[in-house]
Amino acid sequence: MGALTGKYKKGFIIAMAVLITGLLLDAFLPPLARILPVFPSNLMLVLLLLLVIILAGVFIRRHRIYHFLSSGYVAVPAISVFTLLIIFMGVIPQQNTEHAAFLNNIKASWSFYFAGIFLLVILLYSLARRMKKFNRRNVSFVLNHFGIAVILLAGGAGQTDHKQYSMTLKQGEPVWYAFDEKGIMHELDFALEMQTFNLEYHNPLLKITSPEGKTLSLVEISKTSEGKKIVYKQSSLLIEKFIPEASKLGDKYVEFHSMASVAALCFHLLKDNDTVRKSVWVGSGSHMFPEKTIQTEGGIIIRLNPPMPKQYTTIARLYKKDGIAKNLSLSVNDPAEINGWKLYQQSYDESKGKYSDISILSLVKDPWLPAMYFGIFMLLAGVLTLFITDKPKKSQHE
């Protein structure tokens, strides 16, 4: 037991030494991911790293260091250190900076890459040892370890090739450039021109609250709500008219289709015997018309919440350098793919709502993503194989 504890202790000492070395470099040097080359140089660097690890393994394969590095005594500490950095990433606010940032840019840091390479060495040496006596029960082990190795390599190398830009489309104006997070403009190999912008809303909610702020009723309002009665506490109201797009005219609302329009509702406040007390209006607010609420004699507050966006879609004209031109549709959950870029509907001019004349897109390019998916597929295949090959043997008495 003492020997086992000693071996694990050595493993943790090595893993912590790797981590501390990386942290010291993080404190004084720019993040490693910021100085690594882009494709294809990063691919050559990955191949060189693999060659060095393999040649080193061949050279020390008969030494006890090799057996130690390919054992669980150092694998557990290596995984622990790598997991610790991931936890820090979620706890400590991260900054995408090119300057030294101690634990504030972990994904691009020296410590993250060092811990990843250390874990990669252990994975590859463990794979090599297991492959010497390969059998069916080793398939799951090989697939899992190989999948993790691919994910580490693709994730590390892919950071330099990952790009994310913001593109603002304007109606009737082709746009062939986008901006990164620093505001630097980048020319693209295609252009987009917004044709139309469509925005669908959820139905607004009629909210009735007590003087203490407790919600007494929350009802979705639409044209079909006209004529319906809503009961709250010992009182009730009868909906008379709903206008999805309206403007305020004195104490009333009239239909008005504009970027400044609001949702408006007319209803009758009823007494206990259901006789009409009076007819009133409430309206959601906009940048032109303030919100109108009603407060009853008992302090009950009645308001119509503004309708929330449900789905927004941009129809744009795509122009390519090869002369191809076609229309494409972009919505929040349905991105488009152009020349290796994925285009996501991100935002619009919220002050104008459905009448917005701009559409803001998010452009993402990650050429290493297929390799990441391949690694994940290997992991899933390894888990599936584990269930298949590790079936308990049937008893001879069965």
C-alpha positions in Angstrom: 0.0 0.0 0.0 2.9 2.3 0.8 4.6 1.6 -2.5 1.4 2.5 -4.4 1.0 5.7 -2.4 4.6 6.6 -3.2 4.1 6.0 -7.0 1.0 8.2 -7.0 2.9 10.9 -5.1 5.6 10.9 -7.7 2.9 11.2 -10.4 1.4 14.2 -8.7 4.8 15.8 -8.2 5.5 15.5 -12.0 2.0 16.8 -12.9 2.3 19.7 -10.6 5.8 20.5 -11.9 4.3 20.7 -15.4 1.5 22.9 -14.2 3.7 25.3 -12.2 6.1 25.6 -15.2 3.2 26.6 -17.4 1.8 29.0 -14.8 5.2 30.8 -14.5 5.3 31.3 -18.3 1.7 32.5 -18.2 2.7 35.2 -15.7 5.3 36.8 -18.0 4.7 35.7 -21.6 1.8 36.2 -24.0 -0.7 33.3 -24.3 0.9 30.4 -26.3 -2.1 30.1 -28.6 -1.5 33.7 -29.7 2.0 32.9 -31.1 1.3 29.5 -32.6 1.1 29.4 -36.4 -2.0 28.9 -38.5 -2.8 26.2 -41.0 -0.9 24.5 -42.6 2.0 25.3 -40.3 0.1 24.2 -37.2 -0.6 20.9 -38.9 3.1 20.4 -39.5 3.7 21.3 -35.8 1.2 18.7 -34.7 2.9 16.0 -36.8 6.3 17.1 -35.5 5.1 16.9 -31.9 3.7 13.4 -32.6 7.0 12.3 -34.1 9.0 13.6 -31.1 6.7 11.8 -28.7 6.9 8.5 -30.7 10.7 8.7 -31.1 11.2 9.5 -27.4 8.9 6.5 -26.6 11.0 4.2 -28.8 14.2 5.4 -27.2 13.1 4.9 -23.6 10.7 1.9 -24.2 12.9 -0.4 -22.1 13.4 2.2 -19.3 11.3 2.3 -16.2 10.4 5.9 -17.0 8.4 4.7 -20.0 6.5 2.1 -17.9 5.8 4.8 -15.3 4.6 7.3 -17.8 2.3 4.7 -19.4 0.8 3.7 -16.0 -2.2 4.9 -14.0 0.1 6.3 -11.3 0.8 9.3 -13.5 -2.4 9.2 -15.7 -4.6 10.0 -12.7 -2.5 13.1 -11.7 -2.3 14.3 -15.3 -6.1 14.0 -15.7 -6.6 15.8 -12.3 -4.4 18.7 -13.3 -6.1 19.1 -16.7 -9.5 18.9 -15.0 -8.4 21.5 -12.4 -7.6 24.0 -15.2 -11.0 23.4 -16.8 -12.7 24.1 -13.4 -10.6 27.3 -13.1 -11.8 28.2 -16.6 -15.4 28.1 -15.4 -14.8 29.9 -12.1 -12.3 32.6 -13.0 -13.5 35.3 -15.5 -11.7 34.7 -18.8 -10.3 37.4 -21.1 -9.4 37.0 -24.8 -6.1 39.0 -24.6 -2.7 38.9 -26.4 -0.9 40.0 -23.2 0.2 37.9 -20.3 -2.9 37.0 -18.2 -2.3 34.7 -15.2 -5.2 32.2 -15.2 -7.4 34.8 -17.0 -7.0 33.2 -20.5 -6.6 29.5 -19.6 -7.7 28.1 -23.0 -4.8 29.8 -24.7 -2.3 29.6 -21.9 1.0 27.9 -21.6 -0.2 25.9 -18.6 -3.2 24.5 -20.6 -1.1 23.4 -23.5 1.6 21.9 -21.2 -1.0 20.0 -19.3 -2.6 18.8 -22.5 0.7 17.7 -24.0 1.6 15.9 -20.8 -1.7 14.1 -20.9 -1.2 13.3 -24.6 2.2 11.7 -23.9 0.6 9.5 -21.3 -2.3 8.5 -23.6 0.0 7.6 -26.5 2.4 5.5 -24.3 -0.5 3.8 -22.7 -1.9 3.0 -26.1 1.4 1.6 -27.3 1.7 -0.7 -24.3 -1.8 -2.0 -24.6 -1.4 -2.6 -28.3 1.4 -5.1 -27.7 -1.1 -7.6 -26.3 -4.1 -6.5 -28.3 -7.3 -8.4 -28.0 -11.0 -7.8 -28.2 -11.2 -6.5 -24.7 -8.7 -3.8 -25.6 -10.8 -2.3 -28.3 -12.7 0.0 -25.9 -9.5 1.2 -24.3 -7.9 2.0 -27.6 -10.9 3.8 -29.0 -11.3 5.9 -25.8 -7.7 6.9 -25.6 -7.3 7.5 -29.3 -10.5 9.7 -29.2 -9.1 11.8 -26.3 -5.8 12.2 -28.1 -7.5 13.4 -31.3 -9.6 15.9 -29.3 -6.5 17.3 -27.5 -4.6 17.7 -30.7 -7.5 19.2 -32.7 -8.5 21.5 -29.8 -4.9 22.8 -29.3 -4.0 23.3 -32.9 -7.4 24.6 -33.9 -7.4 27.7 -31.7 -5.2 29.6 -34.2 -7.5 28.8 -37.1 -10.8 29.5 -35.2 -12.3 32.8 -36.3 -15.5 34.5 -35.2 -16.6 37.8 -36.8 -19.6 40.0 -36.7 -21.3 41.1 -39.9 -24.0 43.8 -40.2 -26.2 43.5 -43.3 -28.0 46.6 -44.6 -31.1 46.5 -46.8 -30.2 47.0 -50.5 -26.4 47.3 -49.8 -24.0 44.4 -50.5 -21.5 43.8 -47.6 -18.3 41.9 -48.2 -16.5 42.5 -44.9 -16.9 41.6 -41.2 -15.3 42.7 -37.9 -13.6 40.8 -35.2 -13.9 41.4 -31.5 -11.3 44.1 -31.6 -13.2 46.0 -34.3 -10.7 45.1 -37.1 -12.3 44.8 -40.5 -11.7 41.6 -42.5 -12.5 41.3 -46.2 -14.5 38.1 -47.1 -14.5 36.0 -50.3 -18.3 36.6 -50.7 -20.8 39.3 -50.2 -24.4 39.4 -48.7 -27.2 41.9 -49.4 -30.2 41.9 -47.1 -33.5 41.5 -49.0 -36.0 41.3 -46.2 -36.1 40.9 -42.5 -39.0 39.0 -40.8 -39.7 39.0 -37.1 -42.4 36.9 -35.4 -43.5 37.7 -31.8 -45.0 35.7 -29.0 -48.4 36.9 -27.9 -48.1 39.5 -25.1 -49.0 38.6 -21.5 -51.6 40.4 -19.4 -50.1 40.6 -15.9 -52.2 41.3 -12.8 -50.3 41.9 -9.6 -51.3 42.6 -6.0 -50.1 45.7 -4.1 -47.4 43.5 -2.5 -46.1 42.6 -6.0 -47.5 39.0 -6.1 -48.7 37.8 -9.5 -52.4 37.1 -9.4 -52.9 36.3 -13.0 -50.7 36.0 -16.1 -52.6 35.4 -19.3 -51.5 35.2 -23.0 -53.5 37.7 -25.1 -54.5 37.4 -28.7 -57.4 38.3 -31.0 -59.2 35.2 -29.8 -59.1 36.6 -26.2 -61.8 39.2 -27.1 -65.0 38.5 -25.1 -63.2 36.4 -22.5 -63.4 37.0 -18.8 -60.3 36.9 -16.5 -60.9 36.4 -12.7 -58.4 37.6 -10.1 -59.0 37.6 -6.3 -62.7 38.7 -5.8 -62.7 40.8 -9.0 -62.7 40.1 -12.8 -62.3 41.9 -16.1 -63.9 41.3 -19.5 -61.6 41.7 -22.6 -63.2 43.9 -25.2 -60.5 44.6 -27.9 -56.9 43.7 -28.6 -54.7 45.6 -31.0 -51.3 44.0 -31.8 -49.9 47.2 -33.3 -51.3 50.4 -32.0 -50.5 54.1 -31.2 -51.9 56.1 -28.3 -54.6 58.6 -29.1 -55.7 60.5 -26.0 -56.9 57.9 -23.5 -57.4 55.3 -26.2 -55.4 53.3 -28.7 -55.9 53.0 -32.5 -54.4 50.6 -35.0 -51.0 51.9 -36.1 -48.4 49.9 -38.1 -45.0 51.4 -37.4 -41.7 50.7 -35.7 -43.0 52.7 -32.7 -46.3 50.8 -32.3 -47.2 49.0 -29.1 -49.6 46.2 -28.2 -52.8 47.6 -26.6 -55.8 46.0 -24.8 -59.2 47.4 -23.9 -61.3 45.7 -21.2 -64.1 46.3 -18.7 -63.5 46.2 -15.0 -66.4 44.2 -13.5 -68.0 44.3 -10.1 -68.9 41.3 -8.0 -72.3 41.0 -9.8 -70.6 41.2 -13.2 -72.1 44.6 -14.0 -69.8 46.8 -16.1 -67.9 49.2 -13.9 -65.9 51.0 -16.6 -63.9 50.5 -19.8 -60.1 51.1 -19.7 -57.0 50.7 -21.9 -53.5 49.4 -21.2 -50.6 49.4 -23.6 -47.1 48.1 -23.7 -44.4 50.8 -24.1 -42.0 51.7 -26.9 -39.4 54.4 -27.5 -42.2 56.7 -28.6 -45.2 55.7 -26.5 -44.7 55.2 -22.7 -46.3 52.1 -21.1 -49.8 52.6 -19.8 -50.9 50.6 -16.8 -54.1 50.6 -14.6 -54.2 50.6 -10.8 -57.5 49.7 -9.3 -58.9 51.2 -6.1 -57.7 48.2 -4.1 -54.1 48.7 -5.4 -54.2 45.9 -8.0 -51.9 46.8 -10.9 -52.9 45.6 -14.5 -50.4 45.9 -17.3 -49.7 44.4 -20.7 -46.2 43.1 -21.1 -44.5 43.9 -24.5 -44.5 40.9 -26.9 -41.2 39.0 -26.9 -39.5 38.0 -30.1 -40.2 34.4 -31.2 -38.3 33.9 -34.4 -36.4 36.3 -36.7 -35.2 35.5 -40.2 -33.1 37.3 -42.8 -33.5 36.7 -46.5 -30.2 37.7 -48.1 -28.7 37.7 -51.6 -25.4 35.9 -51.8 -22.7 36.9 -54.2 -19.6 34.8 -54.8 -16.4 35.7 -56.7 -17.1 32.9 -59.2 -20.2 34.8 -60.3 -22.8 32.6 -58.5 -25.6 34.6 -57.0 -28.6 33.2 -55.0 -30.9 33.9 -52.1 -30.5 32.3 -48.8 -32.4 32.3 -45.5 -30.8 32.8 -42.1 -32.6 32.2 -38.8 -31.6 31.7 -35.2 -31.7 27.9 -35.2 -30.9 27.4 -38.9 -27.5 28.8 -39.9 -26.1 28.9 -43.4 -22.7 27.6 -44.6 -20.6 29.6 -47.1 -17.1 28.8 -48.2 -16.2 27.1 -44.8 -18.0 29.8 -42.8 -21.1 29.1 -40.7 -23.4 32.1 -40.6 -25.8 32.5 -37.6 -28.6 35.1 -37.1 -27.4 37.0 -34.1 -29.4 40.2 -33.7 -31.1 43.2 -35.3 -32.1 46.8 -34.6 -34.3 46.1 -31.5 -35.6 49.7 -31.4 -37.2 49.2 -34.8 -38.3 45.6 -34.2 -39.9 43.9 -37.2 -39.2 47.1 -39.2 -35.4 46.7 -38.7 -33.4 47.7 -41.7 -30.3 45.9 -40.5 -29.5 42.3 -39.6 -26.5 41.3 -37.5 -24.9 38.0 -38.2 -22.2 35.9 -36.4 -19.7 34.3 -38.7 -17.7 31.3 -37.4 -15.0 29.3 -39.1 -13.4 26.3 -37.4 -11.6 24.0 -39.9 -10.5 21.6 -37.1 -14.1 21.0 -36.0 -14.4 17.7 -38.1 -11.4 16.4 -36.3 -13.0 17.2 -32.9 -16.2 15.4 -34.0 -14.1 12.4 -35.1 -12.5 12.3 -31.6 -15.9 12.4 -30.0 -17.1 9.7 -32.3 -14.2 7.5 -31.2 -15.1 8.1 -27.5 -18.7 7.1 -28.1 -17.6 4.1 -30.0 -15.3 3.1 -27.2 -18.2 3.4 -24.6 -20.4 1.3 -26.9 -17.7 -1.3 -27.4 -17.2 -1.4 -23.6 -20.8 -2.5 -23.1 -20.6 -5.1 -25.8 -17.3 -6.7 -24.8 -17.8 -6.5 -21.0 -20.9 -8.6 -20.9 -20.9 -10.8 -17.8 -20.2 -14.5 -18.5 -23.1 -16.9 -18.0 -22.9 -19.3 -15.2 -22.4 -22.9 -16.0 -25.4 -23.8 -13.9 -27.7 -21.6 -16.1 
